[in-house]
Amino acid sequence: MNKSNCLAALTSVFALLLLSACGDKASEEPASDAKAASAEPAVSVYVAALNDPQRPADDKSRDASRKPAEVLEFIGIKPGMTVLDMFTGGGWYAEIIAHVVGPDGKVYAHSNEAYKNFVGDALEERFADGRVPQVEILMVENNQLSLEANSLDAVTLGLSFHDMYHEDSENGWPLLDGVAFLAELKKGLKPGGIVGIFDHRAAPGAPPETGDSLHRIDPALVIANMEAAGFEFEAESDLLANPDDDHTKPVFAPEIRGNTDRFILRFRKPG
């Protein structure tokens, strides 16, 4: 074979190989595209918690206004955590947190006699007979909280930080020693542990007594208290903001109850 014929033969072989490779790639690409198209989007652990079949229908009816999935994601609650839900009331949030942390996590749902007088047996009924086994009810009165050091990954305070300035001895709510309370939370948290606080917003510069009179609090006052206790302020969210709220009205006013302007703050224990 002369040089010219040899070159032509090599060119033909190379062309066939190239066409074959392109054909193989082309046959693979539709399958890859089909696989990508059929893949279901991942459901976040927070949305999955809201959709847990154990949740009562009445609980789910409040999700739209409270946005718990977004709130807990912002705070940083994750599977496997040990979480203290302070002043849990009827346990609405404690149950969602339990579904987020999952079977490897733990939730302490804190209450006291004053909250029990307000919600009745709702908390005990919610978690009766080990219905959500990772939840343990913690009944402790104001100024008696005692936590195991470095035992918690996170603490949540929902619509209750303002109660540090509330006093109602007739209904079992003595004034809380705020300095000692925050020091106890810090002791109980692991280094790097989180505190998530959401509460009813008061007007800027509102005095601490607004927590008693209106059940509102200025977020700047919360930040000042937490930083004085040694926590680091990390972030604020307006997920629950309502610019139409009149900050001079009590949160129980019929025209705003359940739809107040609320702030969300995240803090961390140094470490």
ZADO-1210 file (C-alpha; in nm, 4 decimals, padded with zeros to 6 digits):
<atoms>
<atom x="00.0000" y="00.0000" z="00.0000" code="MET" pos="1"/>
<atom x="00.1389" y="00.3376" z="-00.0986" code="ASN" pos="2"/>
<atom x="00.1648" y="00.6289" z="00.1423" code="LYS" pos="3"/>
<atom x="-00.1468" y="00.7999" z="00.0051" code="SER" pos="4"/>
<atom x="-00.3668" y="00.4895" z="00.0394" code="ASN" pos="5"/>
<atom x="-00.2346" y="00.4269" z="00.3920" code="CYS" pos="6"/>
<atom x="-00.3234" y="00.7797" z="00.5001" code="LEU" pos="7"/>
<atom x="-00.6727" y="00.7454" z="00.3539" code="ALA" pos="8"/>
<atom x="-00.7318" y="00.4178" z="00.5391" code="ALA" pos="9"/>
<atom x="-00.6191" y="00.5631" z="00.8687" code="LEU" pos="10"/>
<atom x="-00.8477" y="00.8629" z="00.8180" code="THR" pos="11"/>
<atom x="-01.1455" y="00.6330" z="00.7557" code="SER" pos="12"/>
<atom x="-01.0757" y="00.4291" z="01.0684" code="VAL" pos="13"/>
<atom x="-01.0463" y="00.7442" z="01.2800" code="PHE" pos="14"/>
<atom x="-01.3760" y="00.8755" z="01.1414" code="ALA" pos="15"/>
<atom x="-01.5556" y="00.5505" z="01.2247" code="LEU" pos="16"/>
<atom x="-01.4207" y="00.5556" z="01.5807" code="LEU" pos="17"/>
<atom x="-01.5297" y="00.9174" z="01.6245" code="LEU" pos="18"/>
<atom x="-01.8802" y="00.8469" z="01.4959" code="LEU" pos="19"/>
<atom x="-01.9084" y="00.5457" z="01.7244" code="SER" pos="20"/>
<atom x="-01.8065" y="00.7472" z="02.0315" code="ALA" pos="21"/>
<atom x="-02.0497" y="01.0250" z="01.9452" code="CYS" pos="22"/>
<atom x="-02.3253" y="00.7693" z="01.8947" code="GLY" pos="23"/>
<atom x="-02.2578" y="00.6140" z="02.2343" code="ASP" pos="24"/>
<atom x="-02.2626" y="00.9541" z="02.4034" code="LYS" pos="25"/>
<atom x="-02.5828" y="01.0508" z="02.2258" code="ALA" pos="26"/>
<atom x="-02.7501" y="00.7291" z="02.3372" code="SER" pos="27"/>
<atom x="-02.6474" y="00.7965" z="02.6991" code="GLU" pos="28"/>
<atom x="-02.7617" y="01.1593" z="02.7210" code="GLU" pos="29"/>
<atom x="-03.1385" y="01.1043" z="02.6869" code="PRO" pos="30"/>
<atom x="-03.1273" y="00.8457" z="02.9674" code="ALA" pos="31"/>
<atom x="-02.9368" y="01.0894" z="03.1886" code="SER" pos="32"/>
<atom x="-03.1823" y="01.3683" z="03.1104" code="ASP" pos="33"/>
<atom x="-03.4775" y="01.1393" z="03.1754" code="ALA" pos="34"/>
<atom x="-03.3306" y="01.0374" z="03.5099" code="LYS" pos="35"/>
<atom x="-03.2819" y="01.4009" z="03.6107" code="ALA" pos="36"/>
<atom x="-03.6344" y="01.4901" z="03.4989" code="ALA" pos="37"/>
<atom x="-03.7898" y="01.2071" z="03.6997" code="SER" pos="38"/>
<atom x="-03.5960" y="01.2826" z="04.0216" code="ALA" pos="39"/>
<atom x="-03.8203" y="01.4159" z="04.2980" code="GLU" pos="40"/>
<atom x="-03.7062" y="01.7389" z="04.4678" code="PRO" pos="41"/>
<atom x="-03.5740" y="01.6699" z="04.8162" code="ALA" pos="42"/>
<atom x="-03.8205" y="01.7497" z="05.0958" code="VAL" pos="43"/>
<atom x="-03.6537" y="01.9445" z="05.3747" code="SER" pos="44"/>
<atom x="-03.6552" y="01.7986" z="05.7239" code="VAL" pos="45"/>
<atom x="-03.8596" y="02.1031" z="05.8325" code="TYR" pos="46"/>
<atom x="-04.1380" y="02.0480" z="05.5782" code="VAL" pos="47"/>
<atom x="-04.1336" y="01.6768" z="05.6599" code="ALA" pos="48"/>
<atom x="-04.1823" y="01.7657" z="06.0273" code="ALA" pos="49"/>
<atom x="-04.4933" y="01.9693" z="05.9460" code="LEU" pos="50"/>
<atom x="-04.6326" y="01.6831" z="05.7382" code="ASN" pos="51"/>
<atom x="-04.5720" y="01.4188" z="06.0024" code="ASP" pos="52"/>
<atom x="-04.8905" y="01.2072" z="06.0215" code="PRO" pos="53"/>
<atom x="-04.8907" y="01.2315" z="06.4017" code="GLN" pos="54"/>
<atom x="-04.9582" y="01.6053" z="06.3982" code="ARG" pos="55"/>
<atom x="-05.3173" y="01.7008" z="06.4816" code="PRO" pos="56"/>
<atom x="-05.5135" y="01.8774" z="06.2087" code="ALA" pos="57"/>
<atom x="-05.5743" y="02.1751" z="06.4376" code="ASP" pos="58"/>
<atom x="-05.1972" y="02.2186" z="06.4760" code="ASP" pos="59"/>
<atom x="-05.1503" y="02.2280" z="06.0998" code="LYS" pos="60"/>
<atom x="-05.4149" y="02.4989" z="06.0623" code="SER" pos="61"/>
<atom x="-05.1773" y="02.7458" z="06.2327" code="ARG" pos="62"/>
<atom x="-04.8747" y="02.6763" z="06.0136" code="ASP" pos="63"/>
<atom x="-04.9516" y="02.9497" z="05.7601" code="ALA" pos="64"/>
<atom x="-04.9369" y="03.2328" z="06.0143" code="SER" pos="65"/>
<atom x="-04.6584" y="03.0911" z="06.2333" code="ARG" pos="66"/>
<atom x="-04.4279" y="02.9599" z="05.9545" code="LYS" pos="67"/>
<atom x="-04.2612" y="02.7060" z="06.1850" code="PRO" pos="68"/>
<atom x="-04.0568" y="02.5344" z="05.9126" code="ALA" pos="69"/>
<atom x="-03.8899" y="02.8610" z="05.8125" code="GLU" pos="70"/>
<atom x="-03.8477" y="02.9718" z="06.1747" code="VAL" pos="71"/>
<atom x="-03.6772" y="02.6497" z="06.2875" code="LEU" pos="72"/>
<atom x="-03.4557" y="02.6442" z="05.9801" code="GLU" pos="73"/>
<atom x="-03.3455" y="03.0022" z="06.0538" code="PHE" pos="74"/>
<atom x="-03.2763" y="02.9205" z="06.4196" code="ILE" pos="75"/>
<atom x="-03.0755" y="02.6156" z="06.3153" code="GLY" pos="76"/>
<atom x="-03.2605" y="02.3222" z="06.4737" code="ILE" pos="77"/>
<atom x="-03.1290" y="02.0012" z="06.3143" code="LYS" pos="78"/>
<atom x="-03.1744" y="01.6227" z="06.3410" code="PRO" pos="79"/>
<atom x="-03.0078" y="01.4624" z="06.6421" code="GLY" pos="80"/>
<atom x="-03.0079" y="01.7777" z="06.8561" code="MET" pos="81"/>
<atom x="-03.1083" y="01.8025" z="07.2212" code="THR" pos="82"/>
<atom x="-03.3386" y="02.1051" z="07.2531" code="VAL" pos="83"/>
<atom x="-03.5030" y="02.2832" z="07.5458" code="LEU" pos="84"/>
<atom x="-03.8312" y="02.4538" z="07.4476" code="ASP" pos="85"/>
<atom x="-03.8812" y="02.7004" z="07.7329" code="MET" pos="86"/>
<atom x="-04.2366" y="02.7973" z="07.8350" code="PHE" pos="87"/>
<atom x="-04.3769" y="02.5576" z="07.5778" code="THR" pos="88"/>
<atom x="-04.7416" y="02.6188" z="07.6701" code="GLY" pos="89"/>
<atom x="-04.9475" y="02.3455" z="07.5072" code="GLY" pos="90"/>
<atom x="-04.6428" y="02.1996" z="07.3306" code="GLY" pos="91"/>
<atom x="-04.7342" y="02.3063" z="06.9759" code="TRP" pos="92"/>
<atom x="-04.3759" y="02.4011" z="06.8917" code="TYR" pos="93"/>
<atom x="-04.2189" y="02.1261" z="07.1018" code="ALA" pos="94"/>
<atom x="-04.3877" y="01.8628" z="06.8863" code="GLU" pos="95"/>
<atom x="-04.2606" y="02.0133" z="06.5604" code="ILE" pos="96"/>
<atom x="-03.9103" y="02.0426" z="06.7052" code="ILE" pos="97"/>
<atom x="-03.9321" y="01.6752" z="06.8047" code="ALA" pos="98"/>
<atom x="-04.0142" y="01.5757" z="06.4482" code="HIS" pos="99"/>
<atom x="-03.7168" y="01.7809" z="06.3244" code="VAL" pos="100"/>
<atom x="-03.4619" y="01.6364" z="06.5690" code="VAL" pos="101"/>
<atom x="-03.5980" y="01.2887" z="06.5003" code="GLY" pos="102"/>
<atom x="-03.5583" y="00.9671" z="06.7007" code="PRO" pos="103"/>
<atom x="-03.1914" y="01.0367" z="06.7703" code="ASP" pos="104"/>
<atom x="-03.2724" y="01.3754" z="06.9235" code="GLY" pos="105"/>
<atom x="-03.4351" y="01.4891" z="07.2474" code="LYS" pos="106"/>
<atom x="-03.6770" y="01.7702" z="07.3369" code="VAL" pos="107"/>
<atom x="-03.7466" y="01.9035" z="07.6850" code="TYR" pos="108"/>
<atom x="-04.0871" y="02.0735" z="07.6806" code="ALA" pos="109"/>
<atom x="-04.0735" y="02.3154" z="07.9738" code="HIS" pos="110"/>
<atom x="-04.3793" y="02.4430" z="08.1540" code="SER" pos="111"/>
<atom x="-04.4864" y="02.5648" z="08.4972" code="ASN" pos="112"/>
<atom x="-04.8045" y="02.6050" z="08.7007" code="GLU" pos="113"/>
<atom x="-04.8864" y="02.9448" z="08.5499" code="ALA" pos="114"/>
<atom x="-04.8780" y="02.8064" z="08.1968" code="TYR" pos="115"/>
<atom x="-05.0657" y="02.4954" z="08.3085" code="LYS" pos="116"/>
<atom x="-05.3397" y="02.7165" z="08.4505" code="ASN" pos="117"/>
<atom x="-05.3582" y="02.8880" z="08.1110" code="PHE" pos="118"/>
<atom x="-05.3597" y="02.5805" z="07.8820" code="VAL" pos="119"/>
<atom x="-05.5037" y="02.3199" z="08.1173" code="GLY" pos="120"/>
<atom x="-05.3988" y="01.9615" z="08.0477" code="ASP" pos="121"/>
<atom x="-05.3126" y="02.0272" z="07.6831" code="ALA" pos="122"/>
<atom x="-04.9408" y="01.9595" z="07.7277" code="LEU" pos="123"/>
<atom x="-04.9839" y="01.6328" z="07.9186" code="GLU" pos="124"/>
<atom x="-05.2512" y="01.5121" z="07.6748" code="GLU" pos="125"/>
<atom x="-05.0360" y="01.5914" z="07.3729" code="ARG" pos="126"/>
<atom x="-04.7464" y="01.3758" z="07.4880" code="PHE" pos="127"/>
<atom x="-04.9365" y="01.1119" z="07.6864" code="ALA" pos="128"/>
<atom x="-04.8453" y="00.7432" z="07.6507" code="ASP" pos="129"/>
<atom x="-04.5174" y="00.8200" z="07.4763" code="GLY" pos="130"/>
<atom x="-04.6962" y="00.9552" z="07.1690" code="ARG" pos="131"/>
<atom x="-04.3816" y="01.1470" z="07.0672" code="VAL" pos="132"/>
<atom x="-04.1177" y="00.9487" z="07.2574" code="PRO" pos="133"/>
<atom x="-03.8301" y="01.1946" z="07.2187" code="GLN" pos="134"/>
<atom x="-04.0227" y="01.4580" z="07.4196" code="VAL" pos="135"/>
<atom x="-03.9924" y="01.4875" z="07.7975" code="GLU" pos="136"/>
<atom x="-04.2061" y="01.7348" z="07.9908" code="ILE" pos="137"/>
<atom x="-04.0038" y="01.9482" z="08.2314" code="LEU" pos="138"/>
<atom x="-04.2171" y="02.1182" z="08.4995" code="MET" pos="139"/>
<atom x="-04.0097" y="02.3851" z="08.6724" code="VAL" pos="140"/>
<atom x="-04.1263" y="02.7059" z="08.8373" code="GLU" pos="141"/>
<atom x="-03.9793" y="03.0494" z="08.7739" code="ASN" pos="142"/>
<atom x="-03.6364" y="03.0960" z="08.9330" code="ASN" pos="143"/>
<atom x="-03.5933" y="02.7223" z="08.9947" code="GLN" pos="144"/>
<atom x="-03.4498" y="02.6103" z="08.6607" code="LEU" pos="145"/>
<atom x="-03.1404" y="02.3926" z="08.7031" code="SER" pos="146"/>
<atom x="-02.9792" y="02.2486" z="08.3896" code="LEU" pos="147"/>
<atom x="-02.7024" y="01.9962" z="08.3443" code="GLU" pos="148"/>
<atom x="-02.3947" y="02.1798" z="08.2206" code="ALA" pos="149"/>
<atom x="-02.3174" y="02.1536" z="07.8481" code="ASN" pos="150"/>
<atom x="-02.6129" y="01.9230" z="07.7837" code="SER" pos="151"/>
<atom x="-02.8150" y="02.1180" z="07.5254" code="LEU" pos="152"/>
<atom x="-02.7584" y="02.1940" z="07.1592" code="ASP" pos="153"/>
<atom x="-03.0285" y="02.4609" z="07.1456" code="ALA" pos="154"/>
<atom x="-03.2867" y="02.6533" z="07.3476" code="VAL" pos="155"/>
<atom x="-03.6009" y="02.8069" z="07.1998" code="THR" pos="156"/>
<atom x="-03.8025" y="03.0864" z="07.3597" code="LEU" pos="157"/>
<atom x="-04.1240" y="03.1412" z="07.1666" code="GLY" pos="158"/>
<atom x="-04.3325" y="03.4482" z="07.2527" code="LEU" pos="159"/>
<atom x="-04.2046" y="03.4370" z="07.6088" code="SER" pos="160"/>
<atom x="-03.8888" y="03.6452" z="07.6497" code="PHE" pos="161"/>
<atom x="-04.1072" y="03.9453" z="07.7356" code="HIS" pos="162"/>
<atom x="-04.2345" y="03.7470" z="08.0360" code="ASP" pos="163"/>
<atom x="-03.9031" y="03.8142" z="08.2111" code="MET" pos="164"/>
<atom x="-04.0684" y="04.1491" z="08.2946" code="TYR" pos="165"/>
<atom x="-04.4139" y="04.0108" z="08.3727" code="HIS" pos="166"/>
<atom x="-04.5385" y="03.9611" z="08.7271" code="GLU" pos="167"/>
<atom x="-04.8673" y="03.8029" z="08.8346" code="ASP" pos="168"/>
<atom x="-04.8369" y="03.6471" z="09.1760" code="SER" pos="169"/>
<atom x="-05.2081" y="03.5696" z="09.1932" code="GLU" pos="170"/>
<atom x="-05.1723" y="03.3327" z="08.8973" code="ASN" pos="171"/>
<atom x="-04.8397" y="03.1820" z="09.0021" code="GLY" pos="172"/>
<atom x="-04.6029" y="03.4002" z="08.8022" code="TRP" pos="173"/>
<atom x="-04.3439" y="03.5624" z="09.0301" code="PRO" pos="174"/>
<atom x="-04.1032" y="03.8019" z="08.8663" code="LEU" pos="175"/>
<atom x="-03.8284" y="03.6105" z="08.6881" code="LEU" pos="176"/>
<atom x="-03.4676" y="03.6748" z="08.7856" code="ASP" pos="177"/>
<atom x="-03.3551" y="03.7482" z="08.4307" code="GLY" pos="178"/>
<atom x="-02.9826" y="03.7552" z="08.4997" code="VAL" pos="179"/>
<atom x="-02.9870" y="03.4183" z="08.6770" code="ALA" pos="180"/>
<atom x="-03.2223" y="03.2714" z="08.4151" code="PHE" pos="181"/>
<atom x="-02.9982" y="03.3597" z="08.1209" code="LEU" pos="182"/>
<atom x="-02.6908" y="03.2423" z="08.3114" code="ALA" pos="183"/>
<atom x="-02.8617" y="02.9054" z="08.3629" code="GLU" pos="184"/>
<atom x="-02.9416" y="02.8756" z="07.9919" code="LEU" pos="185"/>
<atom x="-02.5806" y="02.9532" z="07.9072" code="LYS" pos="186"/>
<atom x="-02.4594" y="02.6914" z="08.1549" code="LYS" pos="187"/>
<atom x="-02.6895" y="02.4277" z="08.0059" code="GLY" pos="188"/>
<atom x="-02.5852" y="02.4910" z="07.6472" code="LEU" pos="189"/>
<atom x="-02.2878" y="02.3209" z="07.4897" code="LYS" pos="190"/>
<atom x="-02.0146" y="02.5510" z="07.3548" code="PRO" pos="191"/>
<atom x="-02.1467" y="02.6772" z="07.0231" code="GLY" pos="192"/>
<atom x="-02.5055" y="02.6065" z="07.1297" code="GLY" pos="193"/>
<atom x="-02.7929" y="02.8132" z="06.9885" code="ILE" pos="194"/>
<atom x="-03.0660" y="03.0250" z="07.1448" code="VAL" pos="195"/>
<atom x="-03.3599" y="03.1080" z="06.9170" code="GLY" pos="196"/>
<atom x="-03.5968" y="03.3813" z="07.0336" code="ILE" pos="197"/>
<atom x="-03.9131" y="03.5029" z="06.8650" code="PHE" pos="198"/>
<atom x="-04.1488" y="03.7463" z="07.0311" code="ASP" pos="199"/>
<atom x="-04.4035" y="04.0250" z="06.9843" code="HIS" pos="200"/>
<atom x="-04.2346" y="04.3471" z="06.8773" code="ARG" pos="201"/>
<atom x="-04.2708" y="04.6616" z="07.0879" code="ALA" pos="202"/>
<atom x="-04.2040" y="05.0129" z="06.9626" code="ALA" pos="203"/>
<atom x="-03.8348" y="05.1070" z="06.9394" code="PRO" pos="204"/>
<atom x="-03.7097" y="05.2246" z="07.2773" code="GLY" pos="205"/>
<atom x="-04.0083" y="05.0820" z="07.4649" code="ALA" pos="206"/>
<atom x="-03.9213" y="05.0259" z="07.8331" code="PRO" pos="207"/>
<atom x="-03.8890" y="04.6766" z="07.9843" code="PRO" pos="208"/>
<atom x="-04.2257" y="04.7221" z="08.1590" code="GLU" pos="209"/>
<atom x="-04.3921" y="04.6894" z="07.8176" code="THR" pos="210"/>
<atom x="-04.3323" y="04.3174" z="07.8568" code="GLY" pos="211"/>
<atom x="-04.5806" y="04.3258" z="08.1439" code="ASP" pos="212"/>
<atom x="-04.8331" y="04.5794" z="08.0167" code="SER" pos="213"/>
<atom x="-04.8519" y="04.4867" z="07.6463" code="LEU" pos="214"/>
<atom x="-04.6716" y="04.1494" z="07.6376" code="HIS" pos="215"/>
<atom x="-04.4341" y="04.2999" z="07.3834" code="ARG" pos="216"/>
<atom x="-04.0625" y="04.3714" z="07.3881" code="ILE" pos="217"/>
<atom x="-03.8195" y="04.5816" z="07.1879" code="ASP" pos="218"/>
<atom x="-03.5762" y="04.3442" z="07.0112" code="PRO" pos="219"/>
<atom x="-03.2924" y="04.5827" z="07.0965" code="ALA" pos="220"/>
<atom x="-03.3618" y="04.5120" z="07.4649" code="LEU" pos="221"/>
<atom x="-03.3471" y="04.1363" z="07.4002" code="VAL" pos="222"/>
<atom x="-03.0126" y="04.1729" z="07.2240" code="ILE" pos="223"/>
<atom x="-02.8749" y="04.3876" z="07.5065" code="ALA" pos="224"/>
<atom x="-02.9819" y="04.1308" z="07.7679" code="ASN" pos="225"/>
<atom x="-02.8411" y="03.8359" z="07.5755" code="MET" pos="226"/>
<atom x="-02.5081" y="04.0027" z="07.5047" code="GLU" pos="227"/>
<atom x="-02.4786" y="04.1067" z="07.8690" code="ALA" pos="228"/>
<atom x="-02.5273" y="03.7378" z="07.9567" code="ALA" pos="229"/>
<atom x="-02.2350" y="03.6434" z="07.7322" code="GLY" pos="230"/>
<atom x="-02.4178" y="03.5275" z="07.4194" code="PHE" pos="231"/>
<atom x="-02.3151" y="03.6309" z="07.0681" code="GLU" pos="232"/>
<atom x="-02.5849" y="03.7850" z="06.8491" code="PHE" pos="233"/>
<atom x="-02.5791" y="03.6201" z="06.5064" code="GLU" pos="234"/>
<atom x="-02.8819" y="03.7165" z="06.2984" code="ALA" pos="235"/>
<atom x="-03.2338" y="03.8591" z="06.2832" code="GLU" pos="236"/>
<atom x="-03.5191" y="03.7557" z="06.0543" code="SER" pos="237"/>
<atom x="-03.8366" y="03.9368" z="05.9481" code="ASP" pos="238"/>
<atom x="-04.0204" y="03.6162" z="05.8519" code="LEU" pos="239"/>
<atom x="-04.3015" y="03.7001" z="06.0950" code="LEU" pos="240"/>
<atom x="-04.3073" y="04.0761" z="06.0442" code="ALA" pos="241"/>
<atom x="-04.6390" y="04.2594" z="06.0127" code="ASN" pos="242"/>
<atom x="-04.5983" y="04.6310" z="05.9349" code="PRO" pos="243"/>
<atom x="-04.9711" y="04.6881" z="05.9958" code="ASP" pos="244"/>
<atom x="-04.9430" y="04.5988" z="06.3638" code="ASP" pos="245"/>
<atom x="-04.9916" y="04.8847" z="06.6115" code="ASP" pos="246"/>
<atom x="-04.7063" y="04.8356" z="06.8587" code="HIS" pos="247"/>
<atom x="-04.8880" y="05.0336" z="07.1263" code="THR" pos="248"/>
<atom x="-05.1690" y="04.7786" z="07.1619" code="LYS" pos="249"/>
<atom x="-05.1613" y="04.4650" z="07.3783" code="PRO" pos="250"/>
<atom x="-05.1061" y="04.1440" z="07.1838" code="VAL" pos="251"/>
<atom x="-05.4436" y="04.0115" z="07.2987" code="PHE" pos="252"/>
<atom x="-05.6362" y="04.2928" z="07.1247" code="ALA" pos="253"/>
<atom x="-05.8946" y="04.1134" z="06.9058" code="PRO" pos="254"/>
<atom x="-05.7964" y="04.2973" z="06.5888" code="GLU" pos="255"/>
<atom x="-05.4327" y="04.1810" z="06.6037" code="ILE" pos="256"/>
<atom x="-05.4251" y="03.8662" z="06.8167" code="ARG" pos="257"/>
<atom x="-05.2433" y="03.5893" z="06.6311" code="GLY" pos="258"/>
<atom x="-05.1044" y="03.8292" z="06.3710" code="ASN" pos="259"/>
<atom x="-04.8746" y="04.0557" z="06.5675" code="THR" pos="260"/>
<atom x="-04.5503" y="04.1926" z="06.4306" code="ASP" pos="261"/>
<atom x="-04.2940" y="03.9387" z="06.5533" code="ARG" pos="262"/>
<atom x="-03.9149" y="03.9353" z="06.5344" code="PHE" pos="263"/>
<atom x="-03.6824" y="03.6336" z="06.5315" code="ILE" pos="264"/>
<atom x="-03.3305" y="03.6463" z="06.6761" code="LEU" pos="265"/>
<atom x="-03.0526" y="03.3872" z="06.6834" code="ARG" pos="266"/>
<atom x="-02.7753" y="03.3837" z="06.9435" code="PHE" pos="267"/>
<atom x="-02.4873" y="03.1489" z="07.0129" code="ARG" pos="268"/>
<atom x="-02.2887" y="03.0499" z="07.3202" code="LYS" pos="269"/>
<atom x="-01.9203" y="03.1129" z="07.2433" code="PRO" pos="270"/>
<atom x="-01.7051" y="02.8086" z="07.2074" code="GLY" pos="271"/>
</atoms>
